[in-house]
Amino acid sequence: MVAAFLCVGLQVSVHGALPGGSLDPTTIPKYIKPLKILPAMPKSTNPNNFSGDYYEIAVRQFQQEVVPGLNTTVWGYGSINDDTSFSYPAYTIEASQNKPVRVKWINDLKKPNGKYLRHLLPIDQTLHWANPIMADMHGDDPKPYTGPVPMVPHLHGAHVTQDSDGYPEAWFLPNATNIPAGYAKFGTKYEQFKGEAETAYGQTWEPGTAVYQYPNDQRAAALWYHDHSLGMTRTNVYAGPTGFYLIRDGNDDLTSGLPSGAYEIPLIIQDKSFNKDGSLFYPDNRAFFEGLKQSKLKIPFIPEPTIDGEQSDVSPIFNPEFFGNTMVVNGKTWPYLEVEKRRYRFRILNASDSRFLILKMSNNHKFWVIGNDGGFLAAPVKLDKLLIAPAERFDIIINFTKIPAGTKITLQNIGPDEPFGGGEPDLDFDLADPDTTGQVMQFRVVTSNGSDNSIRPRNLLLPAITPIPGTPVIRHLSINELVSKTVFVPVDSEGDPVLNNAGNLVAVPANTPGAGMFGPVKAELGAMENGVPIPQSWMGLISNTPTVGQTEEWVLYNYTEDAHPIHLHQIQFEVIERIDQMGKVTGPESWETGFKDTVIAYPGNGDINPGITRLRVKFDLPGLFVWHCHILSHEDNEMMLPIKTVAP
C-alpha cells in the first residue's frame, strides 16, 4: 500500500531511525527506568451538596523526567488540591456507573506572576483554529502564534450533553493578567454552553474555567480525557494533557475474577521526538514533512503567491502527519515493569498523533483481549498481535504464570513508521525501526508474592451485549483527500528539490517536466451525492442532523489511500461490516464486537473503488457534537465535521 501522505525524503529506508529533534533516539538508554504507575486523581470538596464525585482539575506547565537524565517541560492535568498530582500523563479519574462526576476544568497555563505562558510548540495561524485574535477563524499570519493558549477538555467516549462534551469552539483562555486587548477570551460556543450548564448544575463558570458533568450512564469502560481545541488539538495533546477515565460497575471485577489493584495497570503509549536538552521536538515548518533537506528555504506558503499568481494553499507550519522517533509509555521513554508470575490486566491507550501500533510480545506470548472502547467484549479473544489505532483502547490480560522468573520480554511494535493502510507486517509494509520505535517497553518476570485468585481468561463470563435495536435509516458519508492545486516544485532524479540561482525553491505549474507535487494540503470528511463524494469543511452548512432516538447506519466510503480512525462523539456504535475494493465483505474483527467509539476505516483503490465501513449508530441526546478522524493532524486541518442531533 502506497500511503498518500508520504512525500519525498521524509520517511526512511527500513530499519533506519526517523528524522526528528537533535537528540538521536539510538543514544537514549532503554529499560533503565521503571514504568510510572498512574494513581487515582485526588477528589475535591463537593460544592452545593452535589451527590456525585467532584474534582477541580487544572492544566499546568512543569518539568518531568521523560528521557532518562533529562528534564522535559511538559503540560499535564492535576488536582488543584495537590500540587504533587500534576503529571504527564495525568492521573486516572475513577468513576462509578450511574454516579455522576462533575469536574471544574481550569486553564492554568500561567506564569507565577499571573501572566500567560506561550505554547511550547509552533502553532500554525493559517489553519482554521481556535484563534483568540479572530475568534475561531482562519488567520493569514505565517508566523507561529505567541499568545495565550486556548484549551477545552473532552472526555473521549463519554455519553454526555453538549455543554460538557468539549466542543472545539467552546475553548477558554487562562485567566491571565495580560491578555492582549481585543483578544477573545473564549470560543464562539463557550457562552452558550456556560449558560446551559450553570442552569442545569447551579455552579458558576469562573473566568478561565468550565464546569462539566458526566452522568456515567453507560457500560463500564476505559475512556480518556484530552484537549480538543479547534485546529490545535495535535499540539496541545502532544504537550502532555491526557489521562484515563475508568467507569466501573458492580460487575466490573466479575466477582473478583479479574486482576485488580496493583495488577491492573493503565498504559498510555505515545511516540515523541526530543532535542538534546530534553525539550520536546515538533516540526516548525512544512518542509519537515516534505523531507526537504534545506528546511529554511523560501517555499511559497500561505499567504504568498505562487508563480502563476495564485495564493499558495499550503500552510507554512502544519505537517499533515507526525511520527516521533521514540516510544513513551506513561511519560517515560522505554520503561520496564517488574511483573510477578501471575495474571495482569492492562488498560491500553494509543495516544499518538498519527501512529498505528501493532503490539507483539518478543517471546510470542499471547494477549487475551476482554474489552475495547465501549467496554467488555461478548467473549475473550486470544491474539498474538494487537492492532491499535490512535485513540483506541483495549482491555487485555497477559498471563505470566508459566514464564520463568528472570525472563525479560520486550513489548514490540511491528506497525509501520509511516501512515497505515492495512495489511500484514513485513509483507504489506516495513516494520517500525527495531532499534527505536519497534520497541515499546520491557517486562521483567519475578517470583510471585502471593496467590493469584483471578480467573483464567478463557473461563471468564463477560457481561451480555444488547445490540442497538431498530430499523436503521442509511447515511452515506465520504472520507476525502485534497491535494495542492497551485504549488509544485521540481525535483531531481534523487527526489531532491531543484533550486534557482538564488538558492530558493521555485513553484511551477503542474505540467512542468520533472515537477514534483507537495503532499496533500488536507483531508476532509463529507457527504455522498449520487455515488459521488462531496468533501465538506468545518464552516459549511451542517449536513449531519440525526434524529434523536432513530437508529442509523453510517456507511463510510474511504477515497484516500490511508486508514483513518473515525471517532463519533456522544455515542458508542456497533461495527457491522467492511467491504474492500474487490467487493469482499467481512464482519467486524473479533476484538471489535460489542461497542466502539473509534473505528478503523480502511482504504480501497482510491477514486475507483473506495473501502467501505458500515456502522450502526443511535444518538439519544439533542445538541451539537462532532465526528472526525483521530489522526490529530488530520482533525486539526478540516477532517472534522459537526453533528447536530435534533428532536423527532
Backbone torsions as a table, in degrees:
resi	resn	phi	psi	omega
1	MET	NA	123.0	176.3
2	VAL	-90.9	116.6	-176.2
3	ALA	-75.7	131.3	-174.4
4	ALA	-66.8	-24.6	-176.4
5	PHE	-87.5	0.3	179.2
6	LEU	-79.2	139.7	-179.9
7	CYS	-131.5	167.1	-176.2
8	VAL	-55.9	127.2	166.2
9	GLY	89.6	-24.2	-175.1
10	LEU	-68.9	-51.3	-178.5
11	GLN	-79.7	161.7	-172.9
12	VAL	-116.5	167.5	176.7
13	SER	-67.1	161.6	-178.2
14	VAL	-54.1	138.8	177.6
15	HIS	66.4	33.8	172.8
16	GLY	-123.0	141.8	-177.7
17	ALA	-66.5	143.7	177.6
18	LEU	-68.9	151.5	172.4
19	PRO	-66.9	157.1	-179.3
20	GLY	-176.6	-138.3	-178.9
21	GLY	-78.6	-170.8	-176.6
22	SER	-76.8	-10.6	178.1
23	LEU	-88.1	116.2	178.3
24	ASP	-68.8	118.1	-176.1
25	PRO	-62.9	-24.6	-179.8
26	THR	-72.3	-12.8	178.4
27	THR	-91.8	-6.8	-179.5
28	ILE	-80.5	122.7	179.8
29	PRO	-67.2	139.6	-178.7
30	LYS	-103.6	146.6	169.0
31	TYR	61.0	38.5	173.9
32	ILE	-110.9	-8.6	178.6
33	LYS	-119.4	137.2	179.7
34	PRO	-71.8	153.2	175.5
35	LEU	-59.1	136.8	175.6
36	LYS	-80.0	119.6	178.2
37	ILE	-87.5	121.6	-174.4
38	LEU	-86.5	113.0	-179.3
39	PRO	-79.1	-177.2	179.0
40	ALA	-75.6	143.1	176.2
41	MET	-67.7	130.7	178.2
42	PRO	-64.6	140.1	177.7
43	LYS	-84.6	164.9	176.6
44	SER	-114.9	171.1	-179.8
45	THR	-71.3	130.9	-177.4
46	ASN	-66.5	132.2	173.8
47	PRO	-89.8	153.3	170.1
48	ASN	53.9	32.2	178.3
49	ASN	56.6	33.2	176.3
50	PHE	-58.8	134.1	-170.8
51	SER	-85.3	-9.6	-178.4
52	GLY	-99.6	-160.6	176.8
53	ASP	-89.8	136.9	-174.5
54	TYR	-122.7	136.3	178.9
55	TYR	-132.6	148.2	167.2
56	GLU	-121.5	106.4	-169.9
57	ILE	-119.8	126.2	179.3
58	ALA	-111.2	158.6	168.8
59	VAL	-108.7	128.5	-176.5
60	ARG	-134.6	167.6	175.5
61	GLN	-102.7	137.6	179.9
62	PHE	-160.1	177.0	177.5
63	GLN	-108.8	145.5	-179.2
64	GLN	-147.6	144.1	176.7
65	GLU	-79.3	99.7	176.4
66	VAL	-94.3	-50.2	173.5
67	VAL	-90.8	132.5	-178.7
68	PRO	-52.3	126.5	176.3
69	GLY	84.5	-0.9	-179.4
70	LEU	-126.3	147.4	174.0
71	ASN	-100.1	134.1	179.9
72	THR	-117.7	130.1	173.7
73	THR	-77.0	123.4	-177.3
74	VAL	-135.8	172.6	168.4
75	TRP	-112.5	153.1	177.1
76	GLY	-165.4	160.7	176.7
77	TYR	-87.2	154.7	174.5
78	GLY	-167.9	165.0	178.4
79	SER	-78.5	134.7	179.0
80	ILE	-70.4	-10.6	177.2
81	ASN	-87.5	-5.0	-176.7
82	ASP	-149.8	99.6	-177.9
83	ASP	-61.5	-24.6	-179.3
84	THR	-75.8	-8.5	-176.8
85	SER	-85.0	-7.8	-179.0
86	PHE	-73.8	125.8	-168.8
87	SER	-154.9	149.6	165.7
88	TYR	-116.0	121.3	-12.6
89	PRO	-67.3	173.1	-176.8
90	ALA	-74.6	162.4	173.4
91	TYR	-65.5	160.7	-174.3
92	THR	-85.8	131.2	172.0
93	ILE	-85.0	119.4	178.6
94	GLU	-96.4	119.5	-177.6
95	ALA	-122.5	156.4	177.7
96	SER	-112.2	141.2	-179.0
97	GLN	-58.3	132.7	178.1
98	ASN	66.7	10.3	170.9
99	LYS	-109.5	116.2	-173.2
100	PRO	-67.7	151.0	173.1
101	VAL	-120.1	131.4	175.3
102	ARG	-116.2	133.2	-179.3
103	VAL	-126.6	126.2	167.8
104	LYS	-89.9	105.6	-179.8
105	TRP	-87.6	132.9	-174.7
106	ILE	-124.7	124.2	172.0
107	ASN	-85.2	102.0	-174.5
108	ASP	-113.6	34.8	179.1
109	LEU	-81.9	72.9	-178.1
110	LYS	-132.9	157.0	172.3
111	LYS	-78.7	165.1	177.4
112	PRO	-56.9	-26.0	179.6
113	ASN	-84.5	4.7	176.9
114	GLY	90.5	-4.9	178.4
115	LYS	-84.1	152.9	-174.7
116	TYR	-70.4	153.5	172.9
117	LEU	-93.6	144.1	172.2
118	ARG	-77.9	163.7	177.7
119	HIS	-67.4	146.7	176.6
120	LEU	-70.2	-22.1	-170.2
121	LEU	-126.5	161.2	-178.9
122	PRO	-72.2	128.7	-179.5
123	ILE	-108.2	123.3	-178.7
124	ASP	-82.3	116.3	-177.2
125	GLN	-84.4	-5.5	-179.0
126	THR	-87.8	-5.5	175.2
127	LEU	-79.3	170.5	168.0
128	HIS	-83.0	105.8	-170.1
129	TRP	-140.1	177.7	-177.0
130	ALA	-53.0	-45.1	166.4
131	ASN	47.6	77.3	178.0
132	PRO	-59.0	-21.9	-179.2
133	ILE	-69.7	-37.2	-176.4
134	MET	-129.0	15.8	173.3
135	ALA	50.5	83.5	173.0
136	ASP	65.9	31.7	-179.2
137	MET	-122.2	160.1	169.5
138	HIS	-59.5	144.2	169.9
139	GLY	-110.8	176.5	176.9
140	ASP	-129.3	9.1	178.4
141	ASP	-83.8	117.3	-177.3
142	PRO	-76.6	-8.4	-179.1
143	LYS	-81.4	153.8	178.3
144	PRO	-61.8	144.7	177.1
145	TYR	-69.6	138.2	-177.7
146	THR	-124.5	12.7	-176.7
147	GLY	-90.4	-168.8	178.5
148	PRO	-64.9	152.1	-168.7
149	VAL	-96.5	123.6	172.3
150	PRO	-73.1	144.6	174.3
151	MET	-143.0	145.4	169.3
152	VAL	-150.8	118.7	-176.1
153	PRO	-77.6	143.8	176.3
154	HIS	-129.0	128.8	173.8
155	LEU	-92.4	101.6	-173.5
156	HIS	-70.8	120.4	-179.9
157	GLY	101.1	-1.7	-174.1
158	ALA	-81.6	142.6	170.9
159	HIS	-90.9	103.3	-165.6
160	VAL	-153.4	153.9	178.6
161	THR	-73.7	164.1	-171.4
162	GLN	-61.6	-30.7	-177.1
163	ASP	-68.7	-18.5	-175.7
164	SER	-119.2	16.7	-176.0
165	ASP	-90.1	-16.9	-175.8
166	GLY	80.8	48.2	-179.4
167	TYR	-60.2	138.3	-172.8
168	PRO	-59.3	-21.4	177.8
169	GLU	-101.4	17.5	177.2
170	ALA	-109.1	25.7	-178.9
171	TRP	-68.9	165.8	177.5
172	PHE	-148.1	144.8	178.6
173	LEU	-83.2	162.2	172.0
174	PRO	-64.8	153.9	177.6
175	ASN	-81.6	66.4	-176.4
176	ALA	-87.6	161.6	-176.4
177	THR	-84.5	-11.2	-172.8
178	ASN	-126.5	34.5	174.9
179	ILE	-61.7	125.3	-176.8
180	PRO	-60.0	145.3	177.6
181	ALA	-58.7	136.8	179.1
182	GLY	90.1	-11.1	178.6
183	TYR	-75.1	138.3	170.9
184	ALA	-71.8	131.0	-179.5
185	LYS	-88.4	-7.4	178.0
186	PHE	-158.2	164.5	-176.7
187	GLY	-76.2	173.5	-172.0
188	THR	-70.4	-16.2	178.5
189	LYS	-104.1	-3.8	-173.7
190	TYR	-62.2	-48.7	-175.4
191	GLU	-63.1	-39.0	178.5
192	GLN	-61.6	-49.2	-177.6
193	PHE	-70.1	-32.1	175.2
194	LYS	-59.0	-47.7	-179.7
195	GLY	-62.3	-42.0	-180.0
196	GLU	-64.3	-44.2	-176.9
197	ALA	-70.4	-41.3	179.6
198	GLU	-62.8	-37.4	177.3
199	THR	-67.6	-41.2	-175.5
200	ALA	-74.8	-38.2	-170.0
201	TYR	-114.0	-11.0	174.9
202	GLY	70.8	23.6	178.7
203	GLN	-124.4	130.0	-175.4
204	THR	-72.6	139.2	171.1
205	TRP	-88.3	109.2	178.9
206	GLU	-81.8	160.8	179.0
207	PRO	-54.9	135.1	-179.8
208	GLY	80.1	14.2	-177.8
209	THR	-139.7	166.5	168.5
210	ALA	-146.5	144.4	-179.6
211	VAL	-114.0	114.5	-178.0
212	TYR	-111.5	148.7	176.5
213	GLN	-126.6	131.0	-178.0
214	TYR	-113.6	116.7	-176.4
215	PRO	-73.8	-23.0	-179.1
216	ASN	58.7	31.8	179.5
217	ASP	-91.2	60.4	-178.5
218	GLN	-150.6	176.2	-177.6
219	ARG	-63.5	151.7	172.1
220	ALA	-57.1	130.9	-174.2
221	ALA	-165.7	167.3	174.6
222	ALA	-100.2	108.3	172.8
223	LEU	-98.8	176.5	174.2
224	TRP	-148.0	150.1	-178.0
225	TYR	-114.3	142.3	-177.7
226	HIS	-160.9	169.6	178.1
227	ASP	-73.2	153.0	-178.3
228	HIS	-139.4	30.7	-177.3
229	SER	-65.4	139.0	-176.8
230	LEU	-56.1	124.0	172.0
231	GLY	72.2	6.8	178.9
232	MET	-145.9	20.6	177.1
233	THR	-61.7	-37.7	-176.6
234	ARG	-60.7	-43.8	-177.6
235	THR	-77.1	-36.7	179.2
236	ASN	-66.7	-44.3	178.8
237	VAL	-67.0	-39.9	179.6
238	TYR	-61.9	-32.6	178.9
239	ALA	-69.2	-19.1	171.5
240	GLY	138.9	-24.4	-172.4
241	PRO	-72.7	92.0	176.2
242	THR	-145.4	154.8	176.0
243	GLY	-170.8	156.9	177.0
244	PHE	-81.7	150.2	174.1
245	TYR	-134.2	106.7	-174.2
246	LEU	-102.4	119.8	174.1
247	ILE	-94.8	125.2	-179.4
248	ARG	-119.7	151.5	172.6
249	ASP	-128.2	-179.1	-176.5
250	GLY	-64.1	-19.0	-178.9
251	ASN	-103.4	7.0	-173.7
252	ASP	-63.0	-34.9	179.4
253	ASP	-89.2	6.3	177.9
254	LEU	47.1	55.0	-178.7
255	THR	53.9	53.2	179.2
256	SER	60.7	24.8	-178.0
257	GLY	-85.3	-14.9	-178.3
258	LEU	-104.9	150.3	173.1
259	PRO	-58.3	138.5	-175.5
260	SER	-143.6	179.0	-179.8
261	GLY	62.1	-125.5	-179.2
262	ALA	-67.8	-10.5	-176.6
263	TYR	-103.9	9.3	170.3
264	GLU	-117.0	116.5	-169.1
265	ILE	-131.1	121.1	173.3
266	PRO	-75.5	140.5	176.8
267	LEU	-126.9	113.3	176.4
268	ILE	-104.9	115.2	-172.8
269	ILE	-109.5	130.0	175.1
270	GLN	-138.9	153.4	168.8
271	ASP	-103.6	139.2	-178.6
272	LYS	-142.1	168.1	170.9
273	SER	-130.7	154.3	-173.8
274	PHE	-134.7	160.3	170.5
275	ASN	-99.3	168.7	-174.1
276	LYS	-61.5	-26.2	179.2
277	ASP	-85.7	5.0	179.8
278	GLY	92.4	-8.0	-178.3
279	SER	-70.0	153.6	176.9
280	LEU	-67.6	137.3	171.3
281	PHE	-101.3	132.3	170.8
282	TYR	-145.5	134.9	-172.0
283	PRO	-60.9	140.7	-179.4
284	ASP	-111.2	14.3	-177.3
285	ASN	-156.7	139.7	178.9
286	ARG	-61.4	-22.6	179.6
287	ALA	-59.8	-27.0	178.4
288	PHE	-61.0	-46.0	-179.6
289	PHE	-65.7	-38.6	-178.7
290	GLU	-71.3	-11.0	-179.7
291	GLY	74.3	24.7	-179.6
292	LEU	-79.9	127.6	-177.9
293	LYS	-68.5	-33.1	-179.6
294	GLN	-92.0	80.0	-169.9
295	SER	-71.0	-13.4	-178.1
296	LYS	-102.9	10.7	179.2
297	LEU	-64.9	154.0	176.8
298	LYS	-78.7	103.4	178.5
299	ILE	-106.6	136.9	-179.5
300	PRO	-69.6	103.9	177.7
301	PHE	-113.6	167.1	171.5
302	ILE	-52.7	130.7	6.6
303	PRO	-102.5	22.9	-174.9
304	GLU	-75.1	151.5	177.1
305	PRO	-80.8	152.5	174.6
306	THR	-90.1	-177.1	-174.7
307	ILE	-64.9	-24.9	-179.8
308	ASP	-94.2	9.8	174.6
309	GLY	89.5	-7.2	176.9
310	GLU	-81.0	152.7	176.4
311	GLN	-72.4	138.7	176.8
312	SER	-58.7	147.6	176.5
313	ASP	-111.2	14.8	-178.7
314	VAL	-106.6	120.6	179.3
315	SER	-70.1	144.3	-171.0
316	PRO	-75.7	-28.8	-174.3
317	ILE	-108.6	-40.5	-176.4
318	PHE	-55.5	130.8	172.5
319	ASN	-111.1	129.1	-173.9
320	PRO	-60.0	-23.0	174.9
321	GLU	-151.5	161.8	176.5
322	PHE	-141.5	131.3	175.8
323	PHE	-124.7	115.9	176.7
324	GLY	-76.8	162.1	-177.7
325	ASN	-106.3	9.7	171.1
326	THR	-129.3	159.5	175.4
327	MET	-110.6	132.1	-177.0
328	VAL	-122.0	129.1	178.8
329	VAL	-123.9	123.3	-178.5
330	ASN	50.2	38.2	174.5
331	GLY	83.9	13.3	178.9
332	LYS	-131.5	136.4	173.6
333	THR	-74.4	128.0	173.8
334	TRP	42.3	65.2	178.6
335	PRO	-83.4	172.2	173.0
336	TYR	-120.9	157.5	177.3
337	LEU	-134.5	125.3	172.1
338	GLU	-79.1	125.9	-179.2
339	VAL	-121.9	137.0	177.3
340	GLU	-77.7	164.3	177.8
341	LYS	-75.1	76.9	-177.8
342	ARG	-164.2	-176.4	-179.9
343	ARG	-88.0	142.1	177.2
344	TYR	-126.0	146.3	173.9
345	ARG	-107.5	125.4	178.4
346	PHE	-117.6	131.2	174.0
347	ARG	-102.2	110.8	-169.9
348	ILE	-109.1	133.7	175.6
349	LEU	-126.5	131.6	169.3
350	ASN	-93.8	104.0	-177.8
351	ALA	-102.5	22.1	-179.1
352	SER	-74.3	161.9	176.3
353	ASP	-69.3	-57.0	-171.2
354	SER	-128.8	-13.0	-168.7
355	ARG	-82.1	123.4	167.8
356	PHE	-84.6	130.6	178.3
357	LEU	-98.5	142.5	166.7
358	ILE	-126.5	101.9	-173.3
359	LEU	-87.2	142.1	-179.2
360	LYS	-151.9	144.0	176.7
361	MET	-84.9	137.4	-176.3
362	SER	-63.9	-22.7	177.6
363	ASN	-97.4	13.8	179.5
364	ASN	64.2	18.9	175.2
365	HIS	-64.0	150.6	-173.5
366	LYS	-94.5	154.7	170.8
367	PHE	-101.1	144.2	167.7
368	TRP	-107.1	112.9	178.8
369	VAL	-90.1	123.7	179.7
370	ILE	-116.0	-10.0	-179.5
371	GLY	-160.7	164.4	177.1
372	ASN	-137.8	-151.5	-174.8
373	ASP	-52.2	-43.8	-172.0
374	GLY	-95.4	12.8	178.5
375	GLY	112.9	-157.2	-174.5
376	PHE	-64.5	146.1	169.9
377	LEU	-74.2	173.3	175.9
378	ALA	-70.5	-30.6	179.5
379	ALA	-156.5	151.5	179.0
380	PRO	-61.3	147.7	-179.8
381	VAL	-125.4	129.7	-179.9
382	LYS	-97.7	124.4	-176.3
383	LEU	-132.1	151.3	174.4
384	ASP	-98.0	-11.6	172.9
385	LYS	-150.1	156.2	-170.8
386	LEU	-132.4	111.7	177.1
387	LEU	-84.3	125.3	-178.9
388	ILE	-132.1	113.4	176.4
389	ALA	-77.9	161.0	173.1
390	PRO	-52.4	130.7	178.7
391	ALA	85.8	-12.6	177.9
392	GLU	-73.8	151.0	174.7
393	ARG	-124.4	147.7	175.9
394	PHE	-135.3	143.9	178.7
395	ASP	-111.2	111.4	-173.2
396	ILE	-129.3	159.9	172.4
397	ILE	-121.1	132.3	172.4
398	ILE	-117.9	128.4	-177.6
399	ASN	-101.5	109.2	179.5
400	PHE	-96.3	8.4	-170.3
401	THR	-56.4	-43.2	-173.7
402	LYS	-96.7	8.2	179.6
403	ILE	-90.0	128.6	-176.2
404	PRO	-60.6	140.6	174.4
405	ALA	-58.5	142.2	-177.3
406	GLY	96.4	-10.7	179.3
407	THR	-73.3	138.6	174.8
408	LYS	-114.1	126.6	-176.7
409	ILE	-122.8	130.5	176.9
410	THR	-93.2	130.1	168.9
411	LEU	-82.0	110.4	-173.5
412	GLN	-96.3	158.1	170.7
413	ASN	-118.5	113.0	179.8
414	ILE	-106.8	19.9	170.8
415	GLY	-76.9	178.6	-177.1
416	PRO	-87.8	158.2	171.0
417	ASP	-90.9	39.2	-175.3
418	GLU	-163.4	174.5	178.2
419	PRO	-54.9	143.2	-175.7
420	PHE	-98.8	133.1	178.7
421	GLY	-122.4	11.0	-176.1
422	GLY	99.6	-179.6	177.8
423	GLY	97.2	-173.8	-174.7
424	GLU	-106.5	141.3	178.9
425	PRO	-57.3	140.4	176.4
426	ASP	65.2	5.1	175.5
427	LEU	-118.1	-51.0	-179.9
428	ASP	-101.1	-12.4	177.3
429	PHE	-158.0	157.0	176.7
430	ASP	-73.8	145.9	178.0
431	LEU	-72.2	158.7	172.3
432	ALA	-58.7	154.5	-179.4
433	ASP	-55.3	116.6	-175.2
434	PRO	-65.3	-18.1	179.9
435	ASP	-88.0	-14.3	-177.2
436	THR	-133.3	-90.1	-173.2
437	THR	-71.8	-7.7	174.4
438	GLY	-82.2	-3.9	175.8
439	GLN	-119.4	140.8	-176.4
440	VAL	-113.9	-55.8	179.2
441	MET	-160.7	177.9	-178.5
442	GLN	-127.8	138.6	171.2
443	PHE	-102.3	132.9	175.5
444	ARG	-117.2	114.3	-174.3
445	VAL	-81.8	129.9	178.0
446	VAL	-126.6	169.3	179.4
447	THR	-66.6	153.8	-177.1
448	SER	-80.3	145.4	179.2
449	ASN	-90.1	-6.2	-178.5
450	GLY	-175.7	-173.3	-178.0
451	SER	-77.5	153.7	178.4
452	ASP	-107.0	110.4	-176.8
453	ASN	-94.0	4.1	179.4
454	SER	-73.8	159.9	-177.2
455	ILE	-88.7	144.3	174.9
456	ARG	-56.8	134.4	-173.7
457	PRO	-53.5	-41.5	-176.8
458	ARG	-65.3	-17.8	-178.9
459	ASN	-97.6	0.1	-179.4
460	LEU	-67.8	135.4	172.8
461	LEU	-102.1	101.4	-175.7
462	LEU	-82.7	155.2	-178.2
463	PRO	-58.5	146.7	-179.6
464	ALA	-66.2	151.5	179.0
465	ILE	-114.1	127.1	177.6
466	THR	-100.9	115.9	-179.0
467	PRO	-61.9	157.6	176.5
468	ILE	-66.7	123.3	-177.2
469	PRO	-84.7	170.0	172.3
470	GLY	103.1	155.5	176.2
471	THR	-86.0	121.5	-172.5
472	PRO	-82.6	148.1	162.4
473	VAL	-88.6	152.4	-172.4
474	ILE	-100.6	133.6	176.7
475	ARG	-124.3	116.8	-178.4
476	HIS	-95.8	127.5	-173.9
477	LEU	-134.7	153.8	-175.1
478	SER	-122.6	153.1	175.1
479	ILE	-119.7	118.7	-166.4
480	ASN	-129.3	164.7	179.6
481	GLU	-133.9	134.8	-178.2
482	LEU	-113.5	125.2	179.9
483	VAL	-94.8	162.2	178.4
484	SER	-66.0	136.5	-179.5
485	LYS	-97.2	-18.8	-170.3
486	THR	-125.5	-18.5	-171.1
487	VAL	-109.3	118.4	176.8
488	PHE	-136.7	146.1	179.0
489	VAL	-127.7	137.7	175.9
490	PRO	-73.5	141.5	178.2
491	VAL	-127.0	154.5	178.9
492	ASP	-86.0	-173.4	-174.9
493	SER	-65.0	-20.1	179.1
494	GLU	-97.5	5.3	178.3
495	GLY	86.0	5.8	177.9
496	ASP	-86.4	147.3	-177.4
497	PRO	-67.2	143.1	174.5
498	VAL	-90.8	130.1	-174.7
499	LEU	-104.8	157.2	172.4
500	ASN	-86.3	-175.0	-175.4
501	ASN	-63.8	-23.7	178.9
502	ALA	-85.5	-0.4	179.0
503	GLY	82.6	17.5	-178.9
504	ASN	-109.4	155.5	170.5
505	LEU	-69.0	150.5	179.3
506	VAL	-122.6	125.0	175.8
507	ALA	-79.0	132.5	-177.5
508	VAL	-134.1	159.9	178.1
509	PRO	-61.9	160.2	-173.8
510	ALA	-62.8	-28.8	-175.3
511	ASN	-86.6	7.7	177.7
512	THR	-67.5	129.1	179.0
513	PRO	-56.9	132.0	178.4
514	GLY	81.1	6.1	-178.6
515	ALA	-70.7	144.9	174.7
516	GLY	-117.8	143.7	-172.9
517	MET	-95.5	141.6	169.0
518	PHE	-61.2	154.6	174.4
519	GLY	-63.3	171.1	-178.4
520	PRO	-54.4	144.8	178.9
521	VAL	-79.3	-29.9	179.3
522	LYS	-171.8	169.9	171.1
523	ALA	-119.9	152.3	-179.5
524	GLU	-138.4	147.7	167.3
525	LEU	-84.7	169.8	-179.5
526	GLY	-175.3	-166.5	-178.9
527	ALA	-105.7	178.9	171.5
528	MET	-125.5	130.8	176.8
529	GLU	-129.7	115.1	-179.2
530	ASN	54.5	40.7	177.9
531	GLY	78.7	8.6	-178.5
532	VAL	-114.1	131.1	178.9
533	PRO	-72.6	136.9	179.7
534	ILE	-121.6	97.3	178.4
535	PRO	-61.1	144.0	-179.3
536	GLN	-130.6	151.4	-178.5
537	SER	-106.5	163.6	-177.8
538	TRP	-56.6	-38.5	-175.0
539	MET	-89.5	3.5	178.3
540	GLY	-74.7	178.8	176.7
541	LEU	-63.2	140.7	179.7
542	ILE	-74.5	113.4	-176.6
543	SER	-100.2	-14.8	-179.8
544	ASN	-99.7	100.5	-177.1
545	THR	-128.1	71.0	-179.3
546	PRO	-63.0	147.0	174.8
547	THR	-83.9	130.7	179.7
548	VAL	-59.1	127.9	178.8
549	GLY	91.4	-10.4	-180.0
550	GLN	-89.9	124.8	174.8
551	THR	-70.3	135.8	179.2
552	GLU	-127.5	155.2	169.4
553	GLU	-113.4	116.9	177.7
554	TRP	-93.5	122.1	179.3
555	VAL	-109.1	110.8	-175.8
556	LEU	-98.8	120.8	178.8
557	TYR	-104.0	111.0	-177.4
558	ASN	-92.7	106.3	-179.6
559	TYR	-94.6	5.3	177.0
560	THR	-93.4	-178.2	179.1
561	GLU	-105.3	10.1	179.5
562	ASP	-119.9	159.5	169.9
563	ALA	-82.1	144.0	-179.6
564	HIS	-128.0	129.1	173.4
565	PRO	-80.6	106.9	-175.4
566	ILE	-94.1	127.7	-176.6
567	HIS	-118.5	132.5	174.3
568	LEU	-110.1	132.3	176.7
569	HIS	-81.0	161.1	175.4
570	GLN	79.4	-32.0	-168.7
571	ILE	-128.5	165.8	163.1
572	GLN	-109.4	138.7	-175.7
573	PHE	-120.0	173.2	175.0
574	GLU	-109.1	137.9	172.3
575	VAL	-84.8	123.5	-177.9
576	ILE	-91.7	-56.5	-177.1
577	GLU	-168.3	170.0	172.5
578	ARG	-129.3	151.8	176.6
579	ILE	-129.0	122.0	-178.5
580	ASP	-85.8	-178.6	-174.7
581	GLN	-66.3	-16.7	177.9
582	MET	-93.9	1.7	179.8
583	GLY	87.6	4.8	179.8
584	LYS	-73.9	130.2	-178.1
585	VAL	-101.5	130.0	175.5
586	THR	-130.3	145.3	177.0
587	GLY	-78.4	-177.1	178.5
588	PRO	-62.8	149.9	175.2
589	GLU	-63.3	158.8	-176.8
590	SER	-59.3	-29.8	-179.5
591	TRP	-90.2	3.7	178.3
592	GLU	-106.1	3.1	178.4
593	THR	-68.3	159.5	-175.4
594	GLY	87.4	-133.9	-173.7
595	PHE	-125.0	148.2	-179.4
596	LYS	-137.0	160.1	169.1
597	ASP	-121.5	-5.9	177.8
598	THR	-137.7	130.4	-177.0
599	VAL	-131.6	144.6	175.9
600	ILE	-83.1	116.1	175.0
601	ALA	-98.0	108.3	-174.8
602	TYR	-79.4	154.1	178.0
603	PRO	-78.9	169.0	172.9
604	GLY	-116.3	-118.3	-179.6
605	ASN	-123.0	53.7	177.2
606	GLY	65.1	-136.7	-175.0
607	ASP	-72.3	-16.2	-174.0
608	ILE	-81.3	-57.5	-177.9
609	ASN	-133.5	94.0	-179.1
610	PRO	-69.7	154.7	168.6
611	GLY	-73.4	143.3	-175.9
612	ILE	-122.2	134.1	176.2
613	THR	-125.9	128.1	-179.4
614	ARG	-110.4	133.5	-179.8
615	LEU	-126.5	149.5	171.0
616	ARG	-108.3	123.0	-173.9
617	VAL	-130.6	158.2	175.7
618	LYS	-155.0	107.3	176.9
619	PHE	-84.4	136.6	-178.1
620	ASP	-128.4	9.5	176.9
621	LEU	-127.4	130.8	178.5
622	PRO	-75.8	149.5	176.1
623	GLY	144.6	-168.1	-175.5
624	LEU	-108.9	121.3	-177.8
625	PHE	-136.3	-170.5	-180.0
626	VAL	-142.1	161.7	165.1
627	TRP	-133.8	147.5	-172.1
628	HIS	-164.4	166.0	169.3
629	CYS	-77.4	138.1	-179.6
630	HIS	-98.0	14.9	156.2
631	ILE	-73.7	109.3	-166.4
632	LEU	-59.7	-35.6	178.6
633	SER	-67.0	-30.0	175.2
634	HIS	-71.5	-47.4	179.6
635	GLU	-54.7	-39.1	-173.9
636	ASP	-74.3	-13.8	179.7
637	ASN	-127.3	65.7	167.9
638	GLU	83.8	-2.2	179.7
639	MET	-89.6	53.8	179.9
640	MET	-155.0	138.5	179.8
641	LEU	-134.4	150.3	175.6
642	PRO	-72.8	152.8	167.7
643	ILE	-121.3	127.2	175.1
644	LYS	-115.1	104.3	179.7
645	THR	-83.5	134.2	-171.8
646	VAL	-123.2	154.5	178.5
647	ALA	-68.6	151.4	179.0
648	PRO	-56.7	NA	NA
